């Protein structure tokens, strides 16, 4: 009995939100597909071919250029393909889950000392598994009203932090693979 009611609820919810689901899923799928190719194919190949210094400069430089363009384009097109603006609308809802509370907390102005202390830690922690453009967009206080200095500053810190982490991780793996292949192949 419960299963049937829940199914009808979900069908109604999907019908009501089908346009937003399409925007978010299409945009996120395309962005994450590009990220996968860049992070797992181009990044390690560039480091292996050009070395950690030149290859690192190339991949980090391109990352800043691509991410800055997407960051600006998201704001310019005013299409919420990341669901960040939708999260702002969720702030007014009652009885949010813990994940919903965390997601809406990201873009809010931090007022207490605890929030001001935790915000940079959460920011850096989220950059390990999540793309820096997504984090920078979710940390915006206002969406689709122009990008200010604060927004660009958060974007630059997010992209620099994520690239430093990725360069360290992928660079170490590439160097180990090159060393082992050189040792094995002679």
Beta strands, then each sheet from edge to edge (+ up, - down):
end
